[in-house]
């Protein structure tokens, strides 16, 4: 890469923007580097750091990288982000390893690398390394979920936010255990916080499903295609199955 291409790609990745100067006519994003581990690892690191949030960076540095000193918010963000990335990585490999798409035709190392990249980039970054039109249905749905959730509060990422998902999961777990309130690290989560999280999720669901179904019906597109375009828009991601220009 030229110096300005490198700077542009780094800023775009850190800010979860998704713009790229590396593709042919701007159409291929980072596809020319889908077998370059160093390049993709740096991009993934920038995307993830940008999606953690300014407060988390400050807290980690102030705590001198000692988790016991971190605030509740930082612990929840780090754990939820790590869990989402690992689970998404495993699911992408399950869906795409033997699929007939581009990833399925790669060697084992590139499969692992590109599945990890797609576990990272839908969380509002918008870069891509292979043509998503050849994804399996499972990979489409997983991409929708990741774009829907997005990054963390106070970050460069959009979406519903990881903390919202964490609160809802903690609330569900408390109900299953017949507890009156959800807890994180032995600290009670207020009912007001749970209500706010549920409201945010419901708002995103209505916009996501309503918009996706409307696009599908009005444009004559498959439902999964309409939903992916809508999830990408509401999460400010930028990924597309190449139907947006139409």
MARDRENPA-864858 format. One record per residue (C-alpha): residue in three letters; y, z, x. Coordinates in steps of 0.25 Angstrom, whole numbers. Layout:
! MARDRENPA-864858
ATOM   code       Y       Z       X
ATOM    ala       Y       Z       X
...
This chain:
! MARDRENPA-864858
ATOM   code       Y       Z       X
ATOM    unk       0       0       0
ATOM    unk      14      -2       4
ATOM    unk      23      11       5
ATOM    unk      30       8      -8
ATOM    unk      17       5     -15
ATOM    unk      11      18     -10
ATOM    unk      24      26     -14
ATOM    unk      24      20     -27
ATOM    unk       9      23     -30
ATOM    unk      10      37     -25
ATOM    unk      22      40     -34
ATOM    unk      15      33     -46
ATOM    unk       3      41     -44
ATOM    unk       9      55     -42
ATOM    unk      18      52     -54
ATOM    unk       6      48     -62
ATOM    unk      14      35     -65
ATOM    unk       3      24     -62
ATOM    unk      12      13     -57
ATOM    unk       6       5     -46
ATOM    unk      11      -5     -36
ATOM    unk      -3      -8     -30
ATOM    unk      -9     -17     -40
ATOM    unk      -8     -32     -43
ATOM    unk       4     -33     -51
ATOM    unk       4     -19     -54
ATOM    unk      -9     -21     -63
ATOM    unk     -20     -15     -54
ATOM    unk     -14      -1     -51
ATOM    unk     -22       5     -40
ATOM    unk     -35      -4     -42
ATOM    unk     -33     -10     -28
ATOM    unk     -36       4     -22
ATOM    unk     -48       8     -31
ATOM    unk     -56       9     -18
ATOM    unk     -46      16      -9
ATOM    unk     -49      31     -10
ATOM    unk     -37      36      -2
ATOM    unk     -27      28     -11
ATOM    unk     -34      33     -24
ATOM    unk     -35      47     -19
ATOM    unk     -21      48     -16
ATOM    unk     -16      42     -29
ATOM    unk     -26      51     -37
ATOM    unk     -20      63     -29
ATOM    unk      -6      59     -32
ATOM    unk      -9      57     -47
ATOM    unk     -16      71     -48
ATOM    unk      -5      79     -41
ATOM    unk       6      72     -49
ATOM    unk      -2      76     -62
ATOM    unk      -4      90     -58
ATOM    unk      11      94     -61
ATOM    unk      23      99     -53
ATOM    unk      20     114     -56
ATOM    unk       6     113     -52
ATOM    unk      10     107     -38
ATOM    unk      20     119     -36
ATOM    unk      10     129     -41
ATOM    unk      -1     124     -31
ATOM    unk       9     124     -19
ATOM    unk      15     137     -23
ATOM    unk       1     143     -24
ATOM    unk      -3     137     -10
ATOM    unk     -15     130     -16
ATOM    unk     -21     143     -21
ATOM    unk     -26     142     -35
ATOM    unk     -25     157     -38
ATOM    unk     -10     156     -37
ATOM    unk      -9     144     -47
ATOM    unk      -3     146     -60
ATOM    unk     -11     144     -73
ATOM    unk      -5     130     -75
ATOM    unk      -9     125     -61
ATOM    unk     -23     130     -62
ATOM    unk     -25     123     -76
ATOM    unk     -19     110     -71
ATOM    unk     -27     110     -58
ATOM    unk     -40     113     -65
ATOM    unk     -38     104     -77
ATOM    unk     -34      92     -68
ATOM    unk     -45      94     -59
ATOM    unk     -55      95     -70
ATOM    unk     -50      83     -77
ATOM    unk     -50      75     -65
ATOM    unk     -65      79     -61
ATOM    unk     -70      77     -75
ATOM    unk     -63      63     -77
ATOM    unk     -68      59     -63
ATOM    unk     -82      62     -67
ATOM    unk     -81      55     -80
ATOM    unk     -75      42     -75
ATOM    unk     -87      41     -65
ATOM    unk     -96      43     -76
ATOM    unk     -90      33     -85
ATOM    unk     -86      22     -74
ATOM    unk     -97      24     -63
ATOM    unk    -107      14     -69
ATOM    unk     -96       6     -78
ATOM    unk     -95      -9     -77
ATOM    unk     -80      -7     -74
ATOM    unk     -73      -7     -60
ATOM    unk     -76       7     -56
ATOM    unk     -91       5     -60
ATOM    unk     -92      -6     -50
ATOM    unk     -86       2     -38
ATOM    unk     -93       9     -27
ATOM    unk     -96      24     -29
ATOM    unk     -85      29     -21
ATOM    unk     -75      20     -28
ATOM    unk     -80      24     -42
ATOM    unk     -78      39     -39
ATOM    unk     -64      36     -33
ATOM    unk     -60      27     -45
ATOM    unk     -66      37     -56
ATOM    unk     -58      48     -49
ATOM    unk     -45      39     -49
ATOM    unk     -47      37     -64
ATOM    unk     -49      52     -67
ATOM    unk     -35      54     -60
ATOM    unk     -27      42     -64
ATOM    unk     -27      43     -80
ATOM    unk     -21      56     -80
ATOM    unk      -7      48     -81
ATOM    unk      -7      42     -67
ATOM    unk     -11      28     -72
ATOM    unk     -16      21     -59
ATOM    unk     -29      14     -60
ATOM    unk     -39       8     -50
ATOM    unk     -48       0     -59
ATOM    unk     -46      -8     -72
ATOM    unk     -48       2     -83
ATOM    unk     -53      -9     -93
ATOM    unk     -67      -8     -87
ATOM    unk     -68       7     -89
ATOM    unk     -79      13     -98
ATOM    unk     -75      19    -112
ATOM    unk     -78      33    -106
ATOM    unk     -68      30     -95
ATOM    unk     -57      25    -105
ATOM    unk     -59      38    -113
ATOM    unk     -58      47    -101
ATOM    unk     -46      39     -96
ATOM    unk     -39      42    -109
ATOM    unk     -42      57    -109
ATOM    unk     -36      58     -95
ATOM    unk     -24      50     -98
ATOM    unk     -23      59    -111
ATOM    unk     -23      72    -103
ATOM    unk     -14      67     -91
ATOM    unk      -9      77     -80
ATOM    unk      -3      91     -80
ATOM    unk      10      96     -85
ATOM    unk      22      95     -76
ATOM    unk      16      83     -69
ATOM    unk      18      68     -67
ATOM    unk       7      65     -77
ATOM    unk       7      64     -92
ATOM    unk      -4      66    -103
ATOM    unk      -7      78    -111
ATOM    unk      -9      87     -98
ATOM    unk     -20      94     -92
ATOM    unk     -15     108     -96
ATOM    unk     -15     103    -111
ATOM    unk     -30      99    -109
ATOM    unk     -33     112    -102
ATOM    unk     -27     121    -113
ATOM    unk     -35     113    -124
ATOM    unk     -48     115    -116
ATOM    unk     -46     129    -114
ATOM    unk     -43     131    -128
ATOM    unk     -55     124    -132
ATOM    unk     -63     132    -123
ATOM    unk     -57     145    -128
ATOM    unk     -61     141    -142
ATOM    unk     -76     138    -138
ATOM    unk     -76     152    -132
ATOM    unk     -70     158    -144
ATOM    unk     -58     163    -136
ATOM    unk     -44     166    -143
ATOM    unk     -36     159    -131
ATOM    unk     -39     149    -120
ATOM    unk     -37     154    -106
ATOM    unk     -35     148     -92
ATOM    unk     -38     157     -80
ATOM    unk     -38     169     -89
ATOM    unk     -25     166     -95
ATOM    unk     -23     164    -110
ATOM    unk     -18     151    -115
ATOM    unk      -8     153    -126
ATOM    unk     -11     147    -140
ATOM    unk       3     140    -139
ATOM    unk      -2     133    -126
ATOM    unk     -15     128    -133
ATOM    unk      -7     123    -145
ATOM    unk       3     115    -136
ATOM    unk      -9     109    -129
ATOM    unk     -16     105    -142
ATOM    unk      -3      99    -147
ATOM    unk      -1      91    -135
ATOM    unk     -15      86    -135
ATOM    unk     -14      82    -150
ATOM    unk      -1      75    -148
ATOM    unk      -8      67    -136
ATOM    unk     -20      64    -145
ATOM    unk     -12      58    -157
ATOM    unk      -4      49    -148
ATOM    unk     -16      45    -139
ATOM    unk     -25      42    -151
ATOM    unk     -15      37    -160
ATOM    unk      -8      28    -150
ATOM    unk     -22      23    -145
ATOM    unk     -27      19    -158
ATOM    unk     -14      12    -162
ATOM    unk     -14       4    -149
ATOM    unk     -29       0    -152
ATOM    unk     -26      -4    -166
ATOM    unk     -13     -11    -164
ATOM    unk     -17     -19    -152
ATOM    unk     -32     -21    -155
ATOM    unk     -37     -13    -143
ATOM    unk     -49      -5    -141
ATOM    unk     -46      10    -145
ATOM    unk     -50      15    -131
ATOM    unk     -39       5    -125
ATOM    unk     -29      10    -134
ATOM    unk     -32      24    -132
ATOM    unk     -31      22    -116
ATOM    unk     -18      15    -117
ATOM    unk     -12      26    -126
ATOM    unk     -18      37    -117
ATOM    unk     -11      30    -105
ATOM    unk       2      30    -112
ATOM    unk       2      44    -118
ATOM    unk      -2      50    -104
ATOM    unk       8      41     -97
ATOM    unk      -3      35     -89
ATOM    unk      -2      20     -88
ATOM    unk     -16      16     -88
ATOM    unk     -20       4     -97
ATOM    unk     -31      -5    -100
ATOM    unk     -21     -17     -98
ATOM    unk     -18     -18    -113
ATOM    unk      -4     -12    -111
ATOM    unk       3     -25    -107
ATOM    unk      -3     -32    -119
